[in-house]
Amino acid sequence: MNYDFITIGGATEDISVYTSEGVLINNDDLTMKNLLAFEYGAKINVSKAFSFFGGGASNASVCLARLGFKVASLVCVGSDARADLIIENFKRNKVATELIKKSKKNTGFSFLLIAKDNEHIAFTHRAANEDLRITKNDLQIFKETKAFYISSLQGDWQKTLKQIFSTKNKNITWNPGNVQIKAGLSALAVYLKDTNIFSLNKDEAIELVMSDQKYRNKSNDFLNDNHNLLKIIKSFGVNIVLITDGENGADVFDGNKFYHQNILKQKKIEDTTGVGDAFASTFGAVVFKYSNIEKALKVSIRNTASVVKKKGAQNGLIKLKI
């Protein structure tokens, strides 16, 4: 089967709870700028709660399918009711399920704590996601696939990356997870030189740059400058670097030019869950099709503006034939 995109990574159920009782604390640590605190031992009131579909590869695959691409998702789920619902969601959104793997573990889920400003903290139980694997048959399908989107990986993620990059595909968009970022440059460098688009949020970019001994003792002002971060990560061998920076928008560097995109102001934000997946996968899709960074930024910011208007990571994703 020939696909425009295969997304690889996580699929979960997202259980979202809303509370206004947390206290936001500013922090001097650039990699943890804000902390959300609750009284220890207290009972915290939850105003509302919902269940949605999530996971980086799942979110990206639905996004790409709604943009008109032929998509399959390579994820691992359990053999439980949660898995059945996730697979049905893929089918409903026209995402191919032939690459989905099954595990004896429970299907993964995330507990999302959403504060009064509608920002969130995610507590993630990876479960079956840790058993993600790529088979010889998958590798054959990879050879006929036009582009890839890699999200957060669990388990033997080094082996998974090695298999993906062994395809020598030139259209890989990579939005790494916390495990990969914490492993640092020494673990990722060999793959960065074959990555077309490398997407991180601001905190992740700072942490990755600081994992290089040369930049570990740089000042906060230096590390807080997006242009510095973009240039350094570009020097690691990436083709195009994308940094998302919350309300400050997004910045891109391709080695020749810096690009910036402001956010679209919203009267009301329901939920920021899945914004990074929506932005990175949309950006990768438009660059893949048109090789136009400015167009990619505009479509990506439009999609994320739609995502935050609705609860959940996938409900607001736009349907648009790009």
C-alpha positions as CSV (number, residue, x, y, z in Angstrom):
1,M,0.0,0.0,0.0
2,N,1.3,3.4,-1.0
3,Y,0.8,6.2,1.6
4,D,1.5,9.9,1.5
5,F,2.4,9.8,5.2
6,I,3.0,7.3,7.9
7,T,2.8,8.6,11.5
8,I,4.8,6.7,14.1
9,G,4.5,7.0,17.9
10,G,1.8,7.1,20.5
11,A,-2.0,6.5,20.6
12,T,-3.8,7.1,23.9
13,E,-7.1,8.0,25.5
14,D,-6.9,11.5,27.0
15,I,-8.8,12.0,30.2
16,S,-9.1,15.7,30.8
17,V,-10.1,17.3,34.1
18,Y,-10.6,21.0,34.6
19,T,-9.9,22.9,37.9
20,S,-9.4,26.5,38.8
21,E,-7.7,25.7,42.2
22,G,-4.1,25.5,41.0
23,V,-1.6,28.3,41.7
24,L,0.8,29.2,38.9
25,I,4.4,29.8,40.2
26,N,7.1,31.5,38.0
27,N,10.4,29.7,38.1
28,D,14.0,30.8,37.2
29,D,14.8,27.5,35.5
30,L,14.5,28.1,31.7
31,T,13.5,24.5,31.2
32,M,10.6,24.7,33.7
33,K,9.5,28.4,33.5
34,N,6.1,27.9,35.2
35,L,5.0,25.5,37.9
36,L,1.4,24.6,38.8
37,A,0.9,24.0,42.5
38,F,-1.8,22.5,44.7
39,E,-2.1,22.3,48.5
40,Y,-0.6,19.0,49.6
41,G,-3.2,16.7,51.1
42,A,-6.1,18.8,49.9
43,K,-9.2,17.7,48.0
44,I,-9.2,19.5,44.7
45,N,-12.5,20.4,43.1
46,V,-12.9,19.3,39.4
47,S,-15.4,21.5,37.6
48,K,-15.7,19.2,34.5
49,A,-14.1,16.1,33.0
50,F,-14.0,14.6,29.5
51,S,-12.5,11.7,27.6
52,F,-10.9,12.2,24.1
53,F,-8.5,10.5,21.7
54,G,-4.8,11.5,21.8
55,G,-1.2,10.5,21.4
56,G,1.3,12.2,19.0
57,A,1.0,9.8,16.1
58,S,-2.8,9.5,16.5
59,N,-3.3,13.3,16.5
60,A,-0.9,13.8,13.6
61,S,-2.6,11.1,11.5
62,V,-6.1,12.5,11.9
63,C,-4.7,16.0,11.1
64,L,-3.0,14.8,8.0
65,A,-6.1,12.8,6.8
66,R,-8.3,15.8,7.3
67,L,-5.8,17.8,5.1
68,G,-6.5,15.3,2.3
69,F,-3.5,13.0,2.6
70,K,-3.5,9.2,2.4
71,V,-2.3,8.3,5.9
72,A,-1.5,5.2,8.0
73,S,-0.5,5.3,11.7
74,L,2.0,2.9,13.2
75,V,1.1,2.7,16.9
76,C,0.7,0.0,19.5
77,V,-2.4,-0.6,21.6
78,G,-3.6,-3.2,24.0
79,S,-6.4,-5.7,23.6
80,D,-8.9,-3.8,25.6
81,A,-12.0,-1.7,25.0
82,R,-9.9,1.5,24.9
83,A,-8.0,0.0,22.0
84,D,-11.2,-0.8,20.1
85,L,-12.3,2.8,20.5
86,I,-9.0,4.2,19.3
87,I,-9.0,1.9,16.2
88,E,-12.6,2.9,15.4
89,N,-11.6,6.6,15.7
90,F,-8.8,6.0,13.1
91,K,-11.3,4.3,10.7
92,R,-13.8,7.1,11.2
93,N,-11.2,9.6,10.2
94,K,-10.0,7.6,7.2
95,V,-6.6,6.7,8.7
96,A,-5.4,3.2,7.7
97,T,-5.0,0.7,10.5
98,E,-3.0,-2.1,8.9
99,L,0.2,-1.1,10.7
100,I,-1.3,-1.0,14.2
101,K,0.4,-3.4,16.6
102,K,-1.2,-5.1,19.6
103,S,0.3,-5.6,23.1
104,K,-0.6,-7.7,26.2
105,K,-0.4,-4.4,28.2
106,N,-3.3,-2.0,28.6
107,T,-3.7,0.7,26.0
108,G,-2.0,3.9,27.0
109,F,-3.7,6.9,28.5
110,S,-3.0,10.4,29.6
111,F,-4.4,12.3,32.6
112,L,-4.6,15.9,31.6
113,L,-4.9,18.5,34.3
114,I,-6.3,21.7,32.8
115,A,-5.9,24.9,34.8
116,K,-8.0,28.1,34.8
117,D,-6.1,29.6,31.8
118,N,-6.9,26.4,29.9
119,E,-3.2,25.4,29.7
120,H,-2.5,21.8,30.8
121,I,-0.2,19.4,32.4
122,A,-0.2,15.8,31.1
123,F,0.5,12.8,33.3
124,T,1.1,10.0,30.8
125,H,0.9,6.2,31.3
126,R,2.6,4.8,28.2
127,A,1.6,1.2,28.7
128,A,1.2,-0.5,25.3
129,N,3.1,2.4,23.6
130,E,6.3,0.9,25.1
131,D,5.8,-2.2,22.9
132,L,5.8,-0.3,19.6
133,R,7.8,-2.3,17.0
134,I,8.6,-2.1,13.3
135,T,8.4,-5.4,11.4
136,K,10.1,-6.5,8.1
137,N,6.7,-6.1,6.4
138,D,6.5,-2.5,7.7
139,L,9.9,-1.7,6.3
140,Q,8.8,-2.9,2.9
141,I,5.8,-0.5,3.1
142,F,8.1,2.2,4.3
143,K,10.0,2.0,1.0
144,E,6.9,3.0,-0.9
145,T,5.9,5.8,1.5
146,K,6.4,9.4,0.5
147,A,6.8,11.0,4.0
148,F,6.9,10.3,7.7
149,Y,5.9,12.0,10.9
150,I,7.6,10.8,14.0
151,S,6.2,11.8,17.4
152,S,7.2,10.8,21.0
153,L,8.6,7.2,21.1
154,Q,8.8,4.8,24.0
155,G,10.3,1.4,24.7
156,D,13.3,0.6,22.5
157,W,13.0,3.9,20.7
158,Q,16.7,3.9,19.5
159,K,16.0,0.8,17.5
160,T,12.8,2.3,16.2
161,L,14.6,5.5,15.0
162,K,17.3,3.4,13.4
163,Q,14.7,1.5,11.4
164,I,12.9,4.6,10.3
165,F,16.0,6.5,9.2
166,S,17.4,3.4,7.4
167,T,14.8,4.1,4.7
168,K,16.8,7.2,3.7
169,N,13.5,9.0,3.2
170,K,14.1,12.8,2.6
171,N,10.7,13.8,4.0
172,I,10.8,13.1,7.7
173,T,9.2,15.5,10.1
174,W,10.2,14.7,13.7
175,N,8.5,16.1,16.8
176,P,10.5,14.3,19.6
177,G,9.1,13.4,23.0
178,N,10.4,14.0,26.4
179,V,12.4,10.8,26.5
180,Q,14.3,11.7,23.4
181,I,14.9,15.3,24.5
182,K,16.3,14.1,27.9
183,A,18.6,11.6,26.1
184,G,20.2,14.7,24.6
185,L,22.2,15.5,21.5
186,S,24.6,12.6,21.9
187,A,21.7,10.2,21.3
188,L,19.9,12.1,18.6
189,A,22.8,13.6,16.5
190,V,23.1,10.7,14.1
191,Y,19.5,11.1,13.0
192,L,19.3,14.9,12.9
193,K,21.3,15.1,9.8
194,D,18.7,13.1,7.9
195,T,15.7,15.0,9.4
196,N,13.9,17.4,7.0
197,I,11.8,19.2,9.7
198,F,12.7,19.1,13.4
199,S,9.9,20.6,15.6
200,L,10.2,21.4,19.3
201,N,8.6,23.8,21.7
202,K,10.8,26.5,23.3
203,D,11.5,24.5,26.5
204,E,12.5,21.5,24.6
205,A,14.8,23.5,22.3
206,I,16.6,25.0,25.3
207,E,17.0,21.6,26.9
208,L,18.4,20.1,23.7
209,V,20.8,22.9,23.2
210,M,22.0,22.7,26.8
211,S,22.7,19.0,26.4
212,D,25.6,20.1,24.2
213,Q,28.6,20.9,26.5
214,K,29.4,24.0,24.4
215,Y,26.2,25.7,25.4
216,R,25.6,24.4,28.9
217,N,26.9,27.5,30.6
218,K,25.4,30.1,28.3
219,S,23.4,32.9,29.9
220,N,19.7,32.8,30.3
221,D,19.4,35.7,27.9
222,F,21.4,33.8,25.2
223,L,19.3,30.7,25.7
224,N,16.0,32.5,25.7
225,D,16.7,34.0,22.2
226,N,14.9,31.9,19.6
227,H,17.3,32.9,16.9
228,N,20.2,31.5,18.9
229,L,18.3,28.3,19.5
230,L,17.4,28.0,15.8
231,K,20.9,28.5,14.6
232,I,22.4,26.1,17.0
233,I,19.9,23.3,16.3
234,K,20.3,23.9,12.6
235,S,24.1,23.4,13.1
236,F,23.3,19.9,14.4
237,G,22.5,18.9,10.8
238,V,18.7,19.5,10.6
239,N,17.3,20.9,7.3
240,I,14.5,23.0,8.7
241,V,14.1,23.9,12.4
242,L,10.7,24.8,13.9
243,I,10.3,26.2,17.4
244,T,6.8,26.8,18.8
245,D,6.6,29.3,21.6
246,G,3.1,29.4,23.0
247,E,1.5,32.9,22.8
248,N,4.7,34.2,21.1
249,G,3.9,32.2,18.0
250,A,6.4,30.1,16.0
251,D,9.9,30.6,14.5
252,V,11.6,28.7,11.7
253,F,15.1,28.7,10.3
254,D,16.2,27.0,7.1
255,G,19.8,28.1,7.1
256,N,19.1,31.1,4.9
257,K,16.2,32.9,6.4
258,F,14.4,33.3,9.7
259,Y,10.6,33.1,9.6
260,H,8.1,34.2,12.3
261,Q,4.4,33.5,12.6
262,N,2.2,35.2,15.2
263,I,-0.7,33.3,16.7
264,L,-4.3,34.1,15.8
265,K,-5.9,35.8,18.8
266,Q,-8.8,33.9,20.2
267,K,-11.7,35.3,22.3
268,K,-11.9,32.0,24.2
269,I,-9.5,29.1,24.4
270,E,-11.1,25.8,25.4
271,D,-8.1,23.6,25.5
272,T,-4.4,23.7,24.3
273,T,-4.1,19.9,24.2
274,G,-2.6,18.6,20.9
275,V,-1.6,22.1,19.6
276,G,2.0,21.0,19.1
277,D,1.0,17.9,17.1
278,A,-1.4,19.9,14.9
279,F,1.2,22.6,14.2
280,A,4.1,20.3,13.4
281,S,2.1,17.8,11.3
282,T,0.4,20.6,9.3
283,F,3.7,22.4,8.8
284,G,5.4,19.2,7.6
285,A,2.5,18.5,5.2
286,V,2.5,21.9,3.6
287,V,6.3,21.9,3.2
288,F,6.1,18.4,1.8
289,K,3.5,19.4,-0.8
290,Y,4.6,23.0,-1.7
291,S,8.1,23.5,-0.3
292,N,6.8,26.9,1.0
293,I,7.6,27.7,4.6
294,E,5.6,30.9,4.7
295,K,2.5,29.1,3.4
296,A,3.2,26.2,5.9
297,L,3.2,28.6,8.8
298,K,0.0,30.3,7.8
299,V,-1.9,27.0,7.4
300,S,-0.4,25.6,10.6
301,I,-1.4,28.6,12.7
302,R,-4.9,28.4,11.2
303,N,-5.2,24.8,12.2
304,T,-4.0,25.3,15.8
305,A,-6.3,28.3,16.2
306,S,-9.2,25.9,15.3
307,V,-7.9,23.2,17.7
308,V,-7.9,25.5,20.8
309,K,-11.5,26.4,20.2
310,K,-12.7,22.9,21.0
311,K,-11.9,20.5,23.8
312,G,-9.6,17.6,23.0
313,A,-6.6,17.2,20.7
314,Q,-8.5,16.2,17.6
315,N,-12.0,17.7,17.6
316,G,-10.9,21.1,16.3
317,L,-8.7,19.9,13.5
318,I,-9.7,21.5,10.2
319,K,-10.9,19.7,7.1
320,L,-9.0,21.3,4.2
321,K,-7.7,20.0,0.9
322,I,-4.4,21.7,0.8
